[in-house]
Structure formats: C-alpha cells, structure tokens
Amino acid sequence: MSDTPDNAVRTYTEQHRAAFLDDLAEWLRIPSVSAQPEHHGDVRRSAEWLSGKLAETGFPVTEIWETPGAPAVFAEWPSQDPDAPVVLVYGHHDVQPAAREDGWHTDPFDPVIRDGRMYGRGAADDKGQVFFHTLGVRAHLAVTGRTTPAVHLKLLVEGEEESGSPHFRALAEQRAGRLAADVVIVSDTGMWNETTPTVCTGMRGLAECEIELTGPGQDIHSGSFGGAVPNPATEIARLVAALHDEDGRVAVPGFYDGVAELTATERALFAELPFDEATWLRTASSHATAGEAGYSTLERIWARPTAEVNGIGGGYQGAGSKTVIPASALVKLSFRLVAGQDPERIQEAVRAWAEARIPAGIDQRITFAPATRPCLTPLDHPALQAVARAMGRAFGTKILFTREGGSGPAADLQDVLGAPVLFLGISVPSDGWHGPDEKVEIDLLLKGVETAAHLWGELANALR
C-alpha cells in the first residue's frame, strides 16, 4: 500500500484506535441526562470531562460556558495561517434518559463492545460523533506535519439538546463574537445506511401550537341543549378537517409563501438513494404512504412543509356513554417548515386561519411554543463540496446527499452567526437513537475520524 495522505490518516487512526475507544467509553459512563434533575451534576461532570480531554488533545483554549440550565463546552484552536477560514463544530454532550428496564441488554451507562459495535447511551447521539473530532484533528496534524489546524477551529458542545435546547439561542447571541465563523459543521446527524455514505444538506424548521376552544361554562346535557349551542369538540373537529385540502396541501392561507422549491437536480439526487418504500413503511410502523400530491415520500419528509395533528381531545372519553356537550376541547398541531419559510409569519398565518374559523359563542386560546428555523445549504456551496470530498476520501466511494426531516438548534447558529450550516455524521438508522441498546458502528466511527482529518485541509482550500 502506497503511503498516500489518505492511507497515512487511516494508519494513524488504526494505531490510536484502542485508546480512542477507551476514552469514549469513559465519557459514556457519565450519565449526562439533561432532562432528569438527579443527573444535572452528571451533565456538569460530562462538560468538565470533555473540557479536560479537549485540552489534552491540544486545544489551547477550553472553557465551560454557563447557562441558566446545563453548561456547554467551548474550545478553540487558532491556525497559524492568518487567512485561514474559521470553522465552528457543533454537537452536544447530554443524552436521553436510559435504564436497563427499558429493554437494554446491558447497562446503558456501562458501554460494551460486541460484534464491532459499541453499545451505550450516547455512543451515536451524540458523544461518539463529537469525540471523533479529537482523534481527527490529531491525525490531521500528524499527517500534514502542521502544528496547528489548517483552519481556525472552534467547538461548541451543548448540554441541553436532549431537553429542547431552551437556552441555546440566548447563549449563541451572547457569545456571537466568540462563535463567529465562516462555516458551521454539525456533527449530530447520520448517513443513509451502513453502505451508503451521505451528507445532509439541511433540516426542516418547526412551529408548534395548542388550540383550546371553550363554549359552555360546564359540560351540559346534549338532549336539552344539543343543536342549539356551539359544541367545542365539533368545532375542533371542523378545524382539523380544514387543515388540509383534497391534495394533501396545508390549507392555511400564505403557508407556502416563499417556500424554496426542489430543483430538478435535487430531485434526481434524492432518486439516486436506495429507497425501498416497503422497508420504510415497516420502519414507520405504517401500512400506506400519504401526503402532498405530486411528491415522493423522501421529498415529502425532507423538502416539503407539513402540518400534523399531534393530539386531540375533548369531552367524555371513559367507558360507556355520557351524553354531554363538552365545555372545552383542544388540539395540538406541529408545522415542519422548509427553507424560505419564516416561523413567525407561519404562526401569524395559523392564528389568523384558526380565529377566522371559530364561530360566535366559542372562545379560543392559541399558544405557540418557541419556534425553530429551517436551514439549507445549496448543493454547489464550496464548503458543502469540501465535506463531500473529505467523506469520499475516507469511505472511498461516491457520496450522496440527503436532508433531515426533523428539526434542531443548528438553524439558530445559521441565523445568529450568518454562516452556512453543514452536516457531518456517520450514524446509521440501526444505531437506535433514544431507544434501548443504542450503539455506534466502530468502523463507521473511525471513518468519521478520517473524514474529520481530511476536512480541515479541504475546507481551507475551498474557502480561501
């Protein structure tokens, strides 16, 4: 085998494999569950552990940033090149709750390696995908002979992502000067599958609301009063029925204003993915596809905005009958948003749509949760192409492109910093994020190390 830079990175990674996995296992033993108060001390311990390990890696600046909730970790390694681009890597060190009785075959916070996989809470989401950057930057330096990275490298590792990132936006705004970057790399994502490496180009945004309708001052007799006064449960049902038209499009006026339509190139790239609808339906525990007419399943979940009923209720729901007109009813709605949509405008449009449909005699209360903006990086952006090249060097194959149907705090960084957001992840669907027996494929984790080792030089060349 010739001693090319790619082979040298692979050799370095293999030489340090055992120590790298030992360190990751040590971090996974810290139950940094941000959602559970009894583990708040562990979240802080996780931040302190990571800060120390980043300093040991070589980062000359490592800091723990306090928030009203759990602490974040910031690290910085300036490049000796004065014109080097600035790159910010985002991830999180908190994890989902986990207990043996949830269905784990081993203790979720006592990681084990079995059949080429490391099992443990956070192995993939997101400690493993944060940690591969430590060995990646060391490999980058060792192979290139550099003493500093080819980019001005920053890391921000949040401590509350699994709790909805309630303080993240404020932290990003307060520390915007320290976080300023030319590009943001999010290492909290995944690939299509074990044999199809992919780069994600964007995430959908999210707006959520609860609509409560009240009518009579109490439940009243449906025989004595039915048909003569408005029924909150009926009106909630009418509201939900009016949410979509016969083609599956959201019927809220103005909902599609500004939506970035898919290009022919993007649709062709989606079509290249080895998507099997029957398999996907089994994963979704469903029996048929549905949605906006004229779009494929992947296009619907990645590139089109949606409206979903998350919960609905009102009136008597116990055994037998209770013939009443209920005093109140409610529905919980969520709207996934795509590039070009403004969450605040969507909230205004939904509010106006709902209020216009509520009849006299019914009072309404519409409450919106904090929204998340969508983010999308154009396929021809040089930084995105640099990520694809770095990944291609590590995997030795063509890299395809996906999007993410869910939502996350990455869009806040794009919004606050004005920098494009790119996604670098090696996790696969079988890793079982948030479920029992979460794991990471060790070979893929090391491919993440190699990708990170190649990435800094690729970005330095692409962004000069």
Stockholm file with secondary structure:
# STOCKHOLM 1.0

chainA/1-464         MSDTPDNAVRTYTEQHRAAFLDDLAEWLRIPSVSAQPEHHGDVRRSAEWLSGKLAETGFPVTEIWETPGAPAVFAEWPSQDPDAPVVLVYGHHDVQPAAREDGWHTDPFDPVIRDGRMYGRGAADDKGQVFFHTLGVRAHLAVTGRTTPAVHLKLLVEGEEESGSPHFRALAEQRAGRLAADVVIVSDTGMWNETTPTVCTGMRGLAECEIELTGPGQDIHSGSFGGAVPNPATEIARLVAALHDEDGRVAVPGFYDGVAELTATERALFAELPFDEATWLRTASSHATAGEAGYSTLERIWARPTAEVNGIGGGYQGAGSKTVIPASALVKLSFRLVAGQDPERIQEAVRAWAEARIPAGIDQRITFAPATRPCLTPLDHPALQAVARAMGRAFGTKILFTREGGSGPAADLQDVLGAPVLFLGISVPSDGWHGPDEKVEIDLLLKGVETAAHLWGELANALR
#=GR chainA/1-464 SS CCCCHHHHHHHHHHHTHHHHHHHHHHHHTSCCBTTSGGGHHHHHHHHHHHHHHHHHHTCSEEEEECCSSSCEEEEEECCSSTTCCEEEEEEECCBCCCCGGGTCSSCTTSCEEETTEEESTTTTTTHHHHHHHHHHHHHHHHHHTCSSCSSEEEEEEESCGGGTCTTHHHHHHHTHHHHCCSEEEECSCBCSBTTBCEEEEEECEEEEEEEEEECSSSCEEHHHHTTTSCCHHHHHHHHHHTSBCTTSCBCSTTTTTTCCCCCHHHHHHHHHSCCCHHHHHHHTTCSSCCCSTTCCHHHHHHHSCEEEEEEEEESCCSSSCCCEECSEEEEEEEEEECTTCCHHHHHHHHHHHHHHHCCTTCEEEEEECCCBCCEECCTTCHHHHHHHHHHHHHHTSCCEEEEESSCCTHHHHHHHHCCCEEECCCBCGGGCTTSTTCEEEHHHHHHHHHHHHHHHHHHHHHCC
#=GC SS_cons         CCCCHHHHHHHHHHHTHHHHHHHHHHHHTSCCBTTSGGGHHHHHHHHHHHHHHHHHHTCSEEEEECCSSSCEEEEEECCSSTTCCEEEEEEECCBCCCCGGGTCSSCTTSCEEETTEEESTTTTTTHHHHHHHHHHHHHHHHHHTCSSCSSEEEEEEESCGGGTCTTHHHHHHHTHHHHCCSEEEECSCBCSBTTBCEEEEEECEEEEEEEEEECSSSCEEHHHHTTTSCCHHHHHHHHHHTSBCTTSCBCSTTTTTTCCCCCHHHHHHHHHSCCCHHHHHHHTTCSSCCCSTTCCHHHHHHHSCEEEEEEEEESCCSSSCCCEECSEEEEEEEEEECTTCCHHHHHHHHHHHHHHHCCTTCEEEEEECCCBCCEECCTTCHHHHHHHHHHHHHHTSCCEEEEESSCCTHHHHHHHHCCCEEECCCBCGGGCTTSTTCEEEHHHHHHHHHHHHHHHHHHHHHCC
//
